[in-house]
Amino acid sequence: MNDLSGLIDMIPIGDIAEKLGVDRSVAEAAVEVAVPAIVGGMAANAKDDKGAESLQKALGHHKGRAPKKLADIDEADGEKIVANVFGAKKNDVARAAATKAASKAEGFDIGPIVEQVLPIIAPIVLAWVANQFLGGGAKAEPEPAKKEEASSGNPLGDLLGGLISSKEGQDLIAGALGGLLGGGRK
């Protein structure tokens, strides 16, 4: 589980599809773009000291709290996470992610689905990252490629950067969302 696919596999996509009243393939397409968007937004926020400090505090609150069932997800907490990660850019990120997922959704307007999925999966993503960074749960190691050279002195930024450098992360971040995530909450 050294990329985002392991995280995506933990998300109850069938339950999300049922809750939102959409086909599983639509929910899956939305999740597959929403996860890298959240991780990319967290990575953008972790680039500065204040953002990294805030994110570490949030990770501390979510360590070991990965909800496994949809009924256990606190969507109000998810809304707060999404607001902290994207700020005023939330809808722009959802639209850009939806553009990326449109081919998988077979013409379905997936933008509103991505907007609904973000707060549902945000607590899962944050708890998973917390367990990677702070320990606990199933730990995945990001690709360590030359730690001496690759380390920025910001371990959280390095972990998140490793996750978004995965194929899934790069496809999304380098594509539709690259310009939106550079500054986090602006």
Secondary structure, DSSP 8 states (H G I E B T S, - for coil): --SHHHHHHHS-HHHHHHHHT--HHHHHHHHHHHHHHHHHHHHHHTTSHHHHHHHHHHHHHHTT----SGGG--HHHHHHHHHHHHGGGHHHHHHHHHHHHTTTTTT---HHHHHHHHHHHHHHHHHHHHHHHH--SS------SSHHHH--S-HHHHHHHHHHTSHHHHHHIIIIITTTSTTS--
